[in-house]
């Protein structure tokens, strides 16, 4: 399959300096796709881990809750 892309002039000049332009671009695209897939997997794993972590409560929140509970007991 053929694919046409537009590149900025300086990038195109650098790419054209390679001895096998097609192989260079193919490897670069394969590497980019692999990196993107790996990043998506890592992101999904992180979201799964975060979903399993209980929400933290600050010490101030705990103190406020304790005082409210004590105030309720007094009534």
Secondary structure as GFF3:
##gff-version 3
##sequence-region A 1 75
A	DSSP	alpha_helix	9	16	.	.	.	ID=ss1
A	DSSP	alpha_helix	21	52	.	.	.	ID=ss2
A	DSSP	alpha_helix	59	74	.	.	.	ID=ss3
###
